[in-house]
Amino acid sequence: MKILIKTVNVFLKIGLAVVYVLIVLPYRFSYKVFSKDKCRLTIDKSLDSYWEEK
Amino acid sequence: MNILGISAFYHDSAAALVSNGRIIAAAQEERFTRRKHDNRFPLNVVTSVLQEGQLGINDVDVIVFYEKPFLKMRRIFSSFLWPIADSGKNFIPIMETQIKKRFLLNSMIRKSLKYRGKVEFVKHHQSHAASAFYPSPFERAAFLTVDGVGEWETTTYGTGCRNEMEFYKRINYPHSLGLFYAAFTYFLGFKVNSGEYKVMGLAPYGEPKYFDMIMDKLIDLKDDGSFRLNMEYFSYITGDKMTNQNFGKIFKRSPRGSETEITQDDMDIASSIQKITDEIMLRMVRHVRKETGEKYLCLAGGVALNCVANGKILEKGIFNDIWVQPAAGDAGGALGAALYYWHHHLKKKRPPRSESKNAENVYLGPMFDSDEIKEFLDLSGIPYRYYENIEDKTAELLAGRKIVGWFSGRMEFGPRALGNRSILGDARERDMQRDMNLKIKYRESFRPFAPSVLKEKAHLWFDVCNSSPFMLFVFNLRKDKQIKNEECLSGLDKLKAIRSEIPAVTHVDSSARVQTVSQKDNEKYYKLIKCFEEKTDCPVIINTSFNVRGEPIVCTPEDAFRCFMRTEMDYLVLENFLIDKKDQKIQSRDNEWKEEFLLD
């Protein structure tokens, strides 16, 4: 049982590393380079309100 | 129908049992494990609340968890995609923990409790809002929830009417008033999710000289109370710290080290962030009033524990009345989740409002009867005396300037000790604040103590706008009770001045975090203060939580006796049994607690 849990943990870590390299990094890069609209992450003085609809 | 609400895995794990809409029991796990803000699965509390309800786990019809695990995991994953996130070094460990906890939550709950029934999930802010609205005395009201973060939401408002709740609007992560305040808590050298009330207590020692600078650089606050944080200064999204180097640069300093000397600059920063919090809350509340048209307001979420801001809201009279959930933080989410499921999901009616009593919302923990206490004292060989009229005897001791540990009835739910697990003292005594901080609580000398006052006499001592049974509002002392002080003192020297007839509970800005005590809510505690008033003409006593620094509030008679022996308390009252420190075996000074409890 312990070996099974350890194996699952190792595969989980490898899987997450793959997700990071193949999805997270490219997404962050493209966001930085291509996205002019940082949408709700940055301050926008032109708005009257930051309340969002539920 | 029995519903068990659970909150866990962030901070202050808790469980609450609701049977046919009635709150049977609720408590935080930390009280049982003796580990402050314990975030582990609340197994001990579940056992305790089921015992209180005389139920087995499979008598529970549904277990409701206080947030949606997949939504939360999605938010955490998404935040790594943002370019404002720090490097991805935490991606694997954070996501690994999240996946294990969230994916397996359902089966983990079943397995831990050997439970075969249904498990449901309610959103974090729905839980908060329900914990505020459903137990409130209002048939219909607006609600406002403000905290660190749930799944995505950090702030929400809406209305409740009978058993229905409707959410209007929200502010989403990463813009969060709770995390904004927590960032300053971190910067000032206190623990996040624990030291926020220290920042609040420190604020009156300083001047808000950073107010404009913070408003200009760190936050964009709109007239309607909505806001966004300038994330160039914060690193809590995926980092290990709350603030980054840019934050330090604008204050021209680095974060204060834990346990180092508190400077005037620290106090000025605390004062500034408190003033901004007051301002944001006031603007939000005005907006909620305008948008909802409701006359009453219910507050919950960790920021609702900021009793200075609460006092300001009440004072401005924006709403006719305000009700704040006594366990407004995440612990209260357990209760809210259960109530939301019962009233909103199952559409069950709320009990008539006249039946709602404050006591039913706060004295929800375990209690120990006289037989159990006597057995503990006898078995432990602890000398004691029994008093039929223990309230009068205790009042006599307090009037004689003694410090008394007071243990009575059911333990409080939420962070405040409200007269059932309290350390009591004479508020008229000049040096009592310093002595209790340094000799009893072993905590920072700047921290104020709170007064318990007879409800019907509160207006004679404080500028009260309302009753405050849960110690969640700060009021100013009445001018005629204040003592004019000509000395010009600054910083912690302000502690040296005597500001009122009850100096031990008067903060340096002549305010106090008041608990109003009524006979209906806590008969025994009320009688004690009444007896004290008969002897002294003063209906006010000091009430501080029964613990030392870093320790959760005591739960059992054993915890109370251990805490009593470790401190310089003079007497301990366990229900009607009085224990005199002088009668106890002389022990070498017990400093074990310093290793047992990490400083908060």
Interface residues (C-beta under 8 A of the other chain):
Chain A: N9 L12 K13 L16 A17 V19 Y20 V24 L25 Y27 R28 Y31 K32 R40 L41 T42 I43 D44 K45 L47 D48 S49 Y50 W51 E52 E53 K54
Chain B: F80 L81 W82 P83 I84 A85 G88 F91 I92 M95 E96 I99 K100 T156 G158 F167 Y168 K169 R170 I171 N172 P174 H175 D220 K222 D223 D224 S226 F227 R228 N230 M231 H287
